[in-house]
Amino acid sequence: MRWWKILGLAGLAGVAATGVVTVRAERRRQAYTPDEIRSRLQERVARARST
């Protein structure tokens, strides 16, 4: 029975860690203004065309 508890806690910790990573990535993505996103995309397109 003890192994099931440990396995359950490990699974719960994994789900929580995944949520933390997702939230951090979302905050980082939302930190950009639309103008910054547009300029970054234009730079990427320019680099892709020059290659």
N, CA, C and O atoms as CSV, one atom per row, in Angstrom:
chain,resi,resn,atom,element,x,y,z
A,1,MET,N,N,0.819,-1.196,0.000
A,1,MET,CA,C,0.000,0.000,0.000
A,1,MET,C,C,0.864,1.261,0.000
A,1,MET,O,O,0.473,2.284,-0.562
A,2,ARG,N,N,2.020,1.188,0.621
A,2,ARG,CA,C,2.887,2.360,0.723
A,2,ARG,C,C,3.401,2.809,-0.644
A,2,ARG,O,O,3.543,4.005,-0.899
A,3,TRP,N,N,3.681,1.834,-1.529
A,3,TRP,CA,C,4.183,2.171,-2.859
A,3,TRP,C,C,3.148,2.959,-3.646
A,3,TRP,O,O,3.498,3.864,-4.403
A,4,TRP,N,N,1.885,2.622,-3.473
A,4,TRP,CA,C,0.820,3.336,-4.185
A,4,TRP,C,C,0.744,4.786,-3.739
A,4,TRP,O,O,0.496,5.677,-4.552
A,5,LYS,N,N,0.956,5.026,-2.455
A,5,LYS,CA,C,0.948,6.397,-1.941
A,5,LYS,C,C,2.105,7.202,-2.533
A,5,LYS,O,O,1.939,8.350,-2.946
A,6,ILE,N,N,3.271,6.575,-2.561
A,6,ILE,CA,C,4.456,7.246,-3.111
A,6,ILE,C,C,4.264,7.518,-4.599
A,6,ILE,O,O,4.592,8.604,-5.078
A,7,LEU,N,N,3.746,6.558,-5.317
A,7,LEU,CA,C,3.489,6.719,-6.744
A,7,LEU,C,C,2.456,7.822,-6.991
A,7,LEU,O,O,2.605,8.615,-7.920
A,8,GLY,N,N,1.426,7.872,-6.173
A,8,GLY,CA,C,0.407,8.913,-6.298
A,8,GLY,C,C,0.971,10.296,-6.019
A,8,GLY,O,O,0.659,11.252,-6.729
A,9,LEU,N,N,1.794,10.405,-4.995
A,9,LEU,CA,C,2.409,11.701,-4.676
A,9,LEU,C,C,3.374,12.142,-5.768
A,9,LEU,O,O,3.456,13.328,-6.085
A,10,ALA,N,N,4.098,11.197,-6.339
A,10,ALA,CA,C,5.013,11.528,-7.435
A,10,ALA,C,C,4.228,12.008,-8.654
A,10,ALA,O,O,4.637,12.957,-9.322
A,11,GLY,N,N,3.111,11.359,-8.941
A,11,GLY,CA,C,2.265,11.795,-10.052
A,11,GLY,C,C,1.702,13.179,-9.815
A,11,GLY,O,O,1.663,14.004,-10.727
A,12,LEU,N,N,1.264,13.437,-8.594
A,12,LEU,CA,C,0.735,14.760,-8.245
A,12,LEU,C,C,1.812,15.838,-8.378
A,12,LEU,O,O,1.539,16.934,-8.867
A,13,ALA,N,N,3.019,15.529,-7.949
A,13,ALA,CA,C,4.129,16.477,-8.077
A,13,ALA,C,C,4.450,16.739,-9.547
A,13,ALA,O,O,4.771,17.867,-9.923
A,14,GLY,N,N,4.365,15.708,-10.371
A,14,GLY,CA,C,4.611,15.885,-11.805
A,14,GLY,C,C,3.577,16.772,-12.458
A,14,GLY,O,O,3.914,17.609,-13.296
A,15,VAL,N,N,2.320,16.601,-12.085
A,15,VAL,CA,C,1.255,17.444,-12.635
A,15,VAL,C,C,1.446,18.889,-12.187
A,15,VAL,O,O,1.278,19.811,-12.985
A,16,ALA,N,N,1.791,19.092,-10.936
A,16,ALA,CA,C,2.010,20.445,-10.423
A,16,ALA,C,C,3.197,21.112,-11.125
A,16,ALA,O,O,3.132,22.293,-11.466
A,17,ALA,N,N,4.266,20.366,-11.339
A,17,ALA,CA,C,5.445,20.920,-12.013
A,17,ALA,C,C,5.113,21.293,-13.458
A,17,ALA,O,O,5.570,22.324,-13.952
A,18,THR,N,N,4.334,20.475,-14.124
A,18,THR,CA,C,3.923,20.784,-15.496
A,18,THR,C,C,3.096,22.063,-15.534
A,18,THR,O,O,3.260,22.882,-16.438
A,19,GLY,N,N,2.214,22.236,-14.561
A,19,GLY,CA,C,1.411,23.453,-14.481
A,19,GLY,C,C,2.262,24.687,-14.274
A,19,GLY,O,O,2.003,25.731,-14.871
A,20,VAL,N,N,3.270,24.576,-13.437
A,20,VAL,CA,C,4.165,25.712,-13.179
A,20,VAL,C,C,4.905,26.101,-14.449
A,20,VAL,O,O,5.009,27.286,-14.768
A,21,VAL,N,N,5.413,25.128,-15.169
A,21,VAL,CA,C,6.141,25.406,-16.414
A,21,VAL,C,C,5.215,26.063,-17.432
A,21,VAL,O,O,5.616,26.997,-18.127
A,22,THR,N,N,3.988,25.583,-17.519
A,22,THR,CA,C,3.019,26.137,-18.463
A,22,THR,C,C,2.683,27.581,-18.126
A,22,THR,O,O,2.619,28.429,-19.016
A,23,VAL,N,N,2.471,27.864,-16.860
A,23,VAL,CA,C,2.139,29.229,-16.437
A,23,VAL,C,C,3.299,30.174,-16.708
A,23,VAL,O,O,3.086,31.294,-17.172
A,24,ARG,N,N,4.508,29.746,-16.430
A,24,ARG,CA,C,5.674,30.605,-16.694
A,24,ARG,C,C,5.809,30.914,-18.182
A,24,ARG,O,O,6.092,32.051,-18.559
A,25,ALA,N,N,5.610,29.912,-19.019
A,25,ALA,CA,C,5.715,30.123,-20.465
A,25,ALA,C,C,4.624,31.074,-20.941
A,25,ALA,O,O,4.874,31.918,-21.802
A,26,GLU,N,N,3.437,30.953,-20.402
A,26,GLU,CA,C,2.331,31.826,-20.797
A,26,GLU,C,C,2.596,33.264,-20.374
A,26,GLU,O,O,2.323,34.193,-21.134
A,27,ARG,N,N,3.120,33.454,-19.181
A,27,ARG,CA,C,3.456,34.816,-18.724
A,27,ARG,C,C,4.511,35.434,-19.617
A,27,ARG,O,O,4.418,36.608,-19.974
A,28,ARG,N,N,5.507,34.655,-19.978
A,28,ARG,CA,C,6.574,35.157,-20.838
A,28,ARG,C,C,6.024,35.532,-22.218
A,28,ARG,O,O,6.428,36.538,-22.801
A,29,ARG,N,N,5.102,34.715,-22.733
A,29,ARG,CA,C,4.519,34.978,-24.047
A,29,ARG,C,C,3.642,36.221,-24.012
A,29,ARG,O,O,3.651,36.996,-24.968
A,30,GLN,N,N,2.899,36.433,-22.960
A,30,GLN,CA,C,2.006,37.577,-22.870
A,30,GLN,C,C,2.740,38.881,-22.576
A,30,GLN,O,O,2.142,39.954,-22.652
A,31,ALA,N,N,4.016,38.804,-22.244
A,31,ALA,CA,C,4.782,39.999,-21.906
A,31,ALA,C,C,5.103,40.835,-23.140
A,31,ALA,O,O,5.477,41.999,-22.998
A,32,TYR,N,N,4.971,40.284,-24.337
A,32,TYR,CA,C,5.290,41.011,-25.556
A,32,TYR,C,C,4.102,41.851,-26.005
A,32,TYR,O,O,2.950,41.432,-25.888
A,33,THR,N,N,4.391,43.032,-26.517
A,33,THR,CA,C,3.342,43.860,-27.105
A,33,THR,C,C,3.104,43.381,-28.537
A,33,THR,O,O,3.962,42.709,-29.110
A,34,PRO,N,N,1.962,43.713,-29.116
A,34,PRO,CA,C,1.714,43.311,-30.505
A,34,PRO,C,C,2.781,43.836,-31.475
A,34,PRO,O,O,3.139,43.142,-32.427
A,35,ASP,N,N,3.285,45.040,-31.246
A,35,ASP,CA,C,4.328,45.584,-32.114
A,35,ASP,C,C,5.621,44.771,-32.017
A,35,ASP,O,O,6.298,44.550,-33.022
A,36,GLU,N,N,5.956,44.330,-30.810
A,36,GLU,CA,C,7.154,43.506,-30.638
A,36,GLU,C,C,6.993,42.160,-31.348
A,36,GLU,O,O,7.925,41.671,-31.986
A,37,ILE,N,N,5.827,41.579,-31.234
A,37,ILE,CA,C,5.576,40.299,-31.902
A,37,ILE,C,C,5.673,40.468,-33.409
A,37,ILE,O,O,6.286,39.642,-34.086
A,38,ARG,N,N,5.080,41.518,-33.939
A,38,ARG,CA,C,5.103,41.776,-35.380
A,38,ARG,C,C,6.542,41.950,-35.870
A,38,ARG,O,O,6.930,41.380,-36.890
A,39,SER,N,N,7.329,42.744,-35.135
A,39,SER,CA,C,8.710,42.977,-35.571
A,39,SER,C,C,9.536,41.692,-35.501
A,39,SER,O,O,10.373,41.453,-36.371
A,40,ARG,N,N,9.314,40.870,-34.486
A,40,ARG,CA,C,10.038,39.595,-34.387
A,40,ARG,C,C,9.674,38.664,-35.538
A,40,ARG,O,O,10.540,38.010,-36.121
A,41,LEU,N,N,8.380,38.611,-35.858
A,41,LEU,CA,C,7.962,37.763,-36.977
A,41,LEU,C,C,8.554,38.254,-38.292
A,41,LEU,O,O,8.989,37.449,-39.115
A,42,GLN,N,N,8.573,39.557,-38.492
A,42,GLN,CA,C,9.149,40.106,-39.723
A,42,GLN,C,C,10.632,39.801,-39.812
A,42,GLN,O,O,11.143,39.516,-40.895
A,43,GLU,N,N,11.335,39.859,-38.678
A,43,GLU,CA,C,12.752,39.506,-38.673
A,43,GLU,C,C,12.949,38.031,-39.037
A,43,GLU,O,O,13.859,37.692,-39.794
A,44,ARG,N,N,12.105,37.167,-38.504
A,44,ARG,CA,C,12.216,35.735,-38.800
A,44,ARG,C,C,11.948,35.458,-40.273
A,44,ARG,O,O,12.628,34.636,-40.886
A,45,VAL,N,N,10.963,36.139,-40.839
A,45,VAL,CA,C,10.649,35.963,-42.266
A,45,VAL,C,C,11.823,36.431,-43.113
A,45,VAL,O,O,12.195,35.767,-44.080
A,46,ALA,N,N,12.413,37.580,-42.753
A,46,ALA,CA,C,13.537,38.114,-43.500
A,46,ALA,C,C,14.723,37.137,-43.460
A,46,ALA,O,O,15.392,36.909,-44.468
A,47,ARG,N,N,14.964,36.567,-42.270
A,47,ARG,CA,C,16.061,35.598,-42.137
A,47,ARG,C,C,15.777,34.334,-42.969
A,47,ARG,O,O,16.682,33.774,-43.589
A,48,ALA,N,N,14.533,33.904,-42.972
A,48,ALA,CA,C,14.177,32.702,-43.731
A,48,ALA,C,C,14.317,32.918,-45.215
A,48,ALA,O,O,14.746,32.017,-45.936
A,49,ARG,N,N,13.963,34.102,-45.685
A,49,ARG,CA,C,14.074,34.392,-47.118
A,49,ARG,C,C,15.520,34.530,-47.561
A,49,ARG,O,O,15.848,34.198,-48.700
A,50,SER,N,N,16.387,35.009,-46.690
A,50,SER,CA,C,17.794,35.209,-47.061
A,50,SER,C,C,18.563,33.901,-47.073
A,50,SER,O,O,19.668,33.843,-47.612
A,51,THR,N,N,18.014,32.874,-46.502
A,51,THR,CA,C,18.718,31.583,-46.420
A,51,THR,C,C,18.559,30.768,-47.668
A,51,THR,O,O,19.090,29.661,-47.754
